Amino acid sequence: MKSLIRCMSALIFGLMATAPAHADLKVATSLTDLASVAEFVGGKHVSAQSLCRGFEDPHFVPAKPSLMKAIQHADVFVSTGLELDSGWLPLVLPGSRNPKIQPGAKGFVDASEGINVLEKPVGTVSRAEGDIHPLGNPHYYADPKNLEVVADHLAEAFSRLDPANAAEYAANARTFKEKMEASLEKWEKQMAPYQGASVVTYHLNFVYFADRFGLKLFGTVEPKPGIPPSPHYVNELAEAMKKAGVKVVLYQPYYNADASHQVAQRAGGTAVEIATEAGGIPGTDDVFSKFDTLVSSVAGALSGKLGARP
């Protein structure tokens, strides 16, 4: 009998030891990059999911009931901030009926706090200029250094909600920043030969990357933010690129590939699909692999060694 009890006790202990640990904090985000940083900073104490997938336009996410249900039991919600998610988040958060993650609650985090925001509009903002962001350009996550700011911000937020593990969150944020600095040194070496080179992007979401790595933004495939290009505009942009010797057009998977390729072809250049959000294209599962792929793609296109992606 005693041996049976010992066997059963050993079995129960073994099952407990091998059972997956439950995260102390359930984190939801409006962007895959933010979920990736949350996982690095939170470590074993955090599980994170993004409502917007990397191949989806973060401006326009359908406010489905499934998204509301997905965050019903979240402890933290991390918004990109700067109104990038303002078209859908004000519907999804109240629909979750989760008081812990509403704006103003301890569980709501604006990840843009502390970011040096670029392209802040001066004067009156008019809808005639397209989908202009009145608080400045919200695509700060295209600069690796800005994700270091986000890491510190999340470590503080997690520590407030889970003080027992505050030391681990702070240590994980330090490790993240050290890894990002080492990676940034590598990426800067890759981009160094192309300092001052000009590129065309589909949308105004590359300014932070360009600023970090010394590129110039010649123009956009969109005539104005959120406005699709007309055939006349495509011709005009291609002719201007020809005269200036600009050969590279960059676009994300959720933008118009056909228009991007038309512009590049008429300009005698190359159009390249890139991911500015983790998970946007295969092999970009976290923020480090995202930047590895992004830097290689841009450098390859500028070197003339990278052909157009279908």
Secondary structure in CASP SS format (residue, H / E / C, confidence):
PFRMAT SS
TARGET T0000
AUTHOR 0000-0000-0000
METHOD secondary structure of the structure
MODEL  1
M C 1.00
K H 1.00
S H 1.00
L H 1.00
I H 1.00
R H 1.00
C H 1.00
M H 1.00
S H 1.00
A H 1.00
L H 1.00
I H 1.00
F H 1.00
G H 1.00
L H 1.00
M H 1.00
A H 1.00
T H 1.00
A C 1.00
P C 1.00
A C 1.00
H C 1.00
A C 1.00
D C 1.00
L E 1.00
K E 1.00
V E 1.00
A E 1.00
T E 1.00
S C 1.00
L C 1.00
T H 1.00
D H 1.00
L H 1.00
A H 1.00
S H 1.00
V H 1.00
A H 1.00
E H 1.00
F H 1.00
V H 1.00
G H 1.00
G H 1.00
K H 1.00
H H 1.00
V E 1.00
S E 1.00
A E 1.00
Q E 1.00
S E 1.00
L C 1.00
C C 1.00
R C 1.00
G C 1.00
F C 1.00
E C 1.00
D C 1.00
P C 1.00
H C 1.00
F C 1.00
V C 1.00
P C 1.00
A C 1.00
K C 1.00
P H 1.00
S H 1.00
L H 1.00
M H 1.00
K H 1.00
A H 1.00
I C 1.00
Q C 1.00
H C 1.00
A C 1.00
D C 1.00
V E 1.00
F E 1.00
V E 1.00
S E 1.00
T C 1.00
G C 1.00
L C 1.00
E C 1.00
L C 1.00
D C 1.00
S C 1.00
G C 1.00
W C 1.00
L H 1.00
P H 1.00
L H 1.00
V H 1.00
L H 1.00
P H 1.00
G H 1.00
S C 1.00
R C 1.00
N C 1.00
P H 1.00
K H 1.00
I H 1.00
Q C 1.00
P C 1.00
G C 1.00
A C 1.00
K C 1.00
G C 1.00
F E 1.00
V E 1.00
D E 1.00
A C 1.00
S C 1.00
E C 1.00
G C 1.00
I C 1.00
N C 1.00
V C 1.00
L C 1.00
E C 1.00
K C 1.00
P C 1.00
V C 1.00
G C 1.00
T C 1.00
V C 1.00
S C 1.00
R H 1.00
A H 1.00
E H 1.00
G C 1.00
D C 1.00
I C 1.00
H C 1.00
P C 1.00
L C 1.00
G C 1.00
N C 1.00
P C 1.00
H C 1.00
Y H 1.00
Y H 1.00
A H 1.00
D C 1.00
P H 1.00
K H 1.00
N H 1.00
L H 1.00
E H 1.00
V H 1.00
V H 1.00
A H 1.00
D H 1.00
H H 1.00
L H 1.00
A H 1.00
E H 1.00
A H 1.00
F H 1.00
S H 1.00
R H 1.00
L H 1.00
D C 1.00
P H 1.00
A H 1.00
N H 1.00
A H 1.00
A H 1.00
E H 1.00
Y H 1.00
A H 1.00
A H 1.00
N H 1.00
A H 1.00
R H 1.00
T H 1.00
F H 1.00
K H 1.00
E H 1.00
K H 1.00
M H 1.00
E H 1.00
A H 1.00
S H 1.00
L H 1.00
E H 1.00
K H 1.00
W H 1.00
E H 1.00
K H 1.00
Q H 1.00
M H 1.00
A H 1.00
P H 1.00
Y H 1.00
Q C 1.00
G C 1.00
A C 1.00
S E 1.00
V E 1.00
V E 1.00
T E 1.00
Y C 1.00
H C 1.00
L C 1.00
N C 1.00
F C 1.00
V H 1.00
Y H 1.00
F H 1.00
A H 1.00
D H 1.00
R H 1.00
F H 1.00
G C 1.00
L C 1.00
K E 1.00
L E 1.00
F E 1.00
G E 1.00
T E 1.00
V C 1.00
E C 1.00
P C 1.00
K E 1.00
P C 1.00
G C 1.00
I E 1.00
P C 1.00
P C 1.00
S C 1.00
P H 1.00
H H 1.00
Y H 1.00
V H 1.00
N H 1.00
E H 1.00
L H 1.00
A H 1.00
E H 1.00
A H 1.00
M H 1.00
K H 1.00
K H 1.00
A H 1.00
G C 1.00
V C 1.00
K C 1.00
V E 1.00
V E 1.00
L E 1.00
Y E 1.00
Q C 1.00
P C 1.00
Y C 1.00
Y C 1.00
N C 1.00
A H 1.00
D H 1.00
A H 1.00
S H 1.00
H H 1.00
Q H 1.00
V H 1.00
A H 1.00
Q H 1.00
R H 1.00
A C 1.00
G C 1.00
G C 1.00
T E 1.00
A E 1.00
V E 1.00
E E 1.00
I C 1.00
A C 1.00
T C 1.00
E C 1.00
A C 1.00
G C 1.00
G C 1.00
I C 1.00
P C 1.00
G C 1.00
T C 1.00
D C 1.00
D C 1.00
V H 1.00
F H 1.00
S H 1.00
K H 1.00
F H 1.00
D H 1.00
T H 1.00
L H 1.00
V H 1.00
S H 1.00
S H 1.00
V H 1.00
A H 1.00
G H 1.00
A H 1.00
L H 1.00
S H 1.00
G C 1.00
K C 1.00
L C 1.00
G C 1.00
A C 1.00
R C 1.00
P C 1.00
END
